[in-house]
Amino acid sequence: MKYDLEKDNLLEVCKTADIRELNDLCSDIREFLLDKISVTGGHLASNLGIVELSVALMRAFDSPKDKIIYDVGHQSYVHKILTGRANRFDTLRQYKGLSGFPKSRESEHDVYETGHSSTSISAACGMATARDISGEDYNVVAVIGDGSLTSGIVYEALNDIGARKLKLTIVLNDNGMSIAHNVGVMSKYLNKIRSSDKYDSAKVSVKSALGNIPIIGYPLQRKLTNSKEKLKFSFLSEEGHLIEALGVKYFGPVDGYNIKDMQDIFIAASKYDGPTLIHVITKKGKGYEYSEKYPRKFHGIGPFDIETGEEKTKSTSKSYSQVFGEKIASLADSDDKIVAITAAMGTATGLTPFWERHEDRYFDVGIAEEHAVVFAAGLAKSGLKPVVAIYSSFLQRSFDYLIEDVALQNLHVVFAIDRAGLVGADGETHHGQFDLSYLNMIPGITILTPADGNQLEEMLDFAIDMDCPVAIRYPRGSSETNHLRIKPFKGFNNVLSEGNDINILAVGSMLDEAIKTAEILREKGYDVGVTNVCVVKPMDSKWSNINSKLVVTMEDNVLSGGFGESFRSANDNVDYDIINIGIPDKFVEHGSVSELRSECNMDAESVSERIISYFEGKA
């Protein structure tokens, strides 16, 4: 049977269709995902792997009355299709289009917004507690991947719900992958369960399994006595002992491609008066040859050719991540004190060359950003030179440890902060728009901002030889910019030109936008200078002597607490006026960087218009 995913009531289909028809629906969804994501780009592999699981959830539960929370959220595409948004997939991750993550403004079925890892169980705990306080009756389900189990907040939540015997369901979507290969003892533990002889050969029937559920198990067992359906899972008390030690009833492993089996166990678990975890085995990239073979490549991919699996447009220039990775590996070749740390983002942050050449000094700690920072502090305290490669928006999770463990001890830890500023299609949860603000308030830290790949290399040389905390923040994308090769970084800011009317101080990657702004203004007759701000902190004391009518700061960070605000505070008794350009006080949605800069009035045209208005108002 063929379904029209954009017109059919798929929630009704999930409830009423037979299993054969639901398998047809799953095939249609996979075909749809390939067709759409090959054009827009997006998170393909994780969504191909979770199709049957998403359908089974909608069959067993009553969304949106029952609350289904997708951890991280990048694997919620199937959920969006089933809840009536297939007709918007041409706009996926496009400006003003469908988000790649759960958004309550899109649908009542997106009951909780996610974007960062491992928060779903805590959120479910809150919702289940609110349900009980309010005397309401609905199920709360957290769908979480095995990669997220490397994060400590998961165990904080499990400890709480287990102690309180809170009624909720956790569905562990175990595909053996996160963005990178999973690490740590939990990964080994899950591998043991997946490879267990009991999973391979000792299949337990629905009847047998339900008999183990206190109170409600026996009635359900009798009801299903004549059923010929078998549930291909093991009720493994010994393999599930870690989960059950936390007070959570473990079911599994379950075949993630058998809708009937999942439906039955979901319904059974929902009737258990306490927390349950259902361990579902899936395959990342399921149903598409290339994503099954290269799940990391297809985790998040741009537009691609379905026939070949190749991206349609490949950048020929090196990204900042690649420049960083090659440079830090090169520095480590001659300095055996340099160690690299990543929180499950080694490939994405460019650390593959380091891992290949210095595996003994490469540490992937899993999705554990707090641990990564304190681990780095311990390494630095012991005389090594730790370099933490991390996304700007993920470093936020470690703020307390930046202060208490690194800065307070003035430890030489280098933070290579990737994806700083507006990142584009991933939107609000992934923009690195706060790092200058939260780093700027920390005493003793040096903040560097390269304008291109050459400066990034020079700043790494500089940072490795320092003896204090250093943060180097750089954007997503190409390190080869439109400006000509600027002056090498020598530890201070670069004055590219000086103007009697206007001087623009451009932080890092905003340099190109500043140069364009200056060109527009010069055509209007203004005398404009541009400075490449390489060092945000400590603040340059020479700036109090700038000789112009107006100074304009430009940064890809929120205005509150950013470079511009610090500059204004440090230069409050000067003869020139100041205009600060940056991200306004709001969460910025998804879209291309150029579209988002325009929305925030940070593009050259908007900035030049504001400056001209200033002078016309002063005249």
Summary of the structure (lengths in Angstrom):
residues: 619
radius of gyration: 26.6
end to end distance: 72.3
largest distance: 89.8
contacts: 2230
relative contact order: 0.08
helix: 42%
strand: 16%
